[in-house]
Amino acid sequence: MKFYERFVPGLAIVSYLIGDEKTGEAVVIDPTRDVDDFIDYAREHDLHIRHIIETHIHADFVCGSRELKTRLDDQPLIYCSSYGGADWNQSFADRQVKESDSIQMGDLKLEFRHVPGHTPEHLAVLLFDQSRSETSPWCMFTGDFLFVGDVGRPDLLGEEEKQKLARQLYDSVFNQLEGVPDYTEIYPAHGAGSLCGKAIGSRRSSTLGYERHFSEAFKQAPVEEWIDQLLEDMPLSPPYFKRMKQVNKEGPAIIGPKLPGLERWQADQIHQRVCEDCLILDVRSKEAFAAAHIPESINIPFGSNLPVWAGWVLPYDRPVLLIVDDEVQVKDVVWHLLRVGFDDLQGYLEGGINSWETAGYPLGKLKTMSVHQLQEKLSQQDQLTVLDVRTDQEWNQGHIEGALHIHGGTLQERVGELESDKPVAVICGSGYRASIASSFLKRKGVEDVTNIIGGMSAWQAAELPVTKKSN
């Protein structure tokens, strides 16, 4: 058996390719849109991808099953769940499967099991190597139902569905897995860092027995108590999750072998607003953005968290132009954005910010301040709003007395809570999220914005005072 695990950092997506060496057939489970790695792996190992499985309708990334099928001349079959009713049937599926349906590839059998709770239609896939055992599974691909140390969150569909899904999840955890042996290896669709769980472990695989013994989610409790514990301190989910659900239900657009977003734009084209509606996304470091940037651009520094923050703060109805440090980053940035459904990518500024500077066009700057300078201003009782854009959990662990807390991802809805005539000092954990929030505030017309360098990490390292009191 050939086994290939592909991990995408940031969104922490894990996809799998399983191949049967005797028949040369392969199946891909939960692919992302960038499908070349699967095609290349299959080619290198003399395998033919005949089957593609979606364990459920993903909320955090655009699924790649249609893309993979198209790139393979429509040869593979796509398998999706038949459960959940019309709202959860993916119209592009070739086979809509139910409990106990299976796929046979030589000695390998993949059998579906219905495990609702994260979503109503969710499937797990049991893999049997029948050359070793006809009846005992070797592995289980659990999608977003079961993670290492956690289970998939049931609260992504809103308050109305949350309790119903949580009860289904309880049943899936304690009843639907009955008969699956402890030694079954589990392979989830996400690792640590994904927002599809509350506390996903750092390892990407485990055994069912280990999870039964040590995962908080498997600790027996009355259903209401279990649900309360599960939902306690659940992090916010980005608003783009709802959009992803819809895109993945209907079937995402096909990208094809030619990537968008690779066109070079000259500084004068951008200055003359050739693309009038384009939003300028600057992915350089927070320090480079603070020193000089194109006015009204949004800064999301390049890195694995870029797609998550793009989903939080960028509008989906605007084409995007990129400003990068180095042109070799462009393809990576494009894939980060395509994975979360930003398909209208127009290109990037050739020569980067230097070409804009040398053309003599106006530059914006973002003020920065050390934590010691911030402390001095606060002690002088300067008129200043300290805006803390971290998560609720981070805020509750300690914050600056008198600060205003608004999660960075909700700033668009809550920007009106800021006093427009007061300067704003934005703080997060290290300065990354504060730079995103600062660029957003400047774009919204807040003139006096400062990014606190080093964020709360520097504040606490300097042993400056924190409080846990709510304001």
WOQUI-V9335 format. One record per backbone hydrogen bond with DSSP energy under -0.5 kcal/mol. CO is the residue of the C=O (numbers start at 1). NH is the residue of the N-H. Records with the same first field share a line. If there is no record, write none. Layout:
CO=NH  NH
This chain:
2=19
4=17
5=7
6=15
7=9
8=12  13
9=11
12=191
13=8
15=6
16=29
17=4
18=27
19=2  21
20=24
24=48
25=20
26=50  51
27=18
28=30  53
29=16
31=64
33=35
35=38  39
36=40
37=41
38=42
39=43
40=44
41=45
42=47
43=46
48=26  50
50=77
51=28
52=79
53=30  55
55=123
56=58
62=33
64=68
65=69
66=70
67=71
68=72
69=74
70=73
72=75
77=52
78=80  94  95
79=54
80=97
85=88
86=89
88=90
89=91
90=93
95=80  97
97=82
98=101
101=112
103=110
105=108
107=130
108=105
109=111  128
110=103
111=126
112=100
113=115  124
119=117  122
122=115
124=113  126
125=141
126=111  128
127=138  139
128=109  130
129=132  133
135=137
138=185
139=127
140=142  187
141=125
142=145  146
143=189
145=152
147=149  150
148=201
150=147
155=158
158=162
159=163
161=165
162=166
163=167
164=168
165=169
166=170
167=171
168=172
169=173
170=174
171=175  176
172=177
175=178
177=180
179=181
181=184
182=209
184=208
185=140
186=206
187=142  143
189=14
191=194
194=197
196=153
201=192
204=188
206=186
207=211
208=212
209=213
210=214
211=215
215=218
216=219
218=220
222=226
223=227
224=228
225=229
226=230
227=231
228=232
231=234
238=241
239=242  243
240=244
241=245
242=246
243=247
244=248
245=249
246=250
247=251
249=91
257=259
263=348
265=350
266=270
267=271
268=272
269=274
270=273
274=276
275=278
279=281  321
280=282  298
281=283  323
282=300
283=302
285=289
286=290
287=291
288=292
290=366
293=364
294=297
298=282  300
303=306
305=309
306=310
307=311
308=312
309=313
310=314
315=318
319=279
320=346  347
321=281
322=349
323=283
326=329
327=330
329=333
330=334
331=335
332=336
333=337
334=338
335=339
336=340
337=340  342
338=341
339=62
341=343
343=345
344=320  346
345=261
347=322
348=265  350
349=352
351=354  355
352=355  356
353=357
354=358
355=359
356=361
357=360
364=293
365=367
367=451
369=453
370=374
371=375
372=376
373=377
374=378
375=379
376=380
377=382
378=381
382=384
383=423
384=386
385=387  425
386=388  404
387=389  427
388=406
389=408
391=395
392=396
393=397
395=398
399=467
400=403
403=405
404=388  406
407=410
408=411
410=413  414
411=415
414=417
415=418
418=420
419=422
423=385
424=426  450
425=387
426=452
427=389
428=456
429=457
430=454
431=435
432=436
433=437
434=438
435=439
436=440
437=441
438=442
439=443
440=444
441=446
442=445
445=447
447=449
448=424
449=367
450=426  452
451=369  453
452=455
454=457  458
455=459
456=460
457=461
458=462
459=464
460=463
467=399
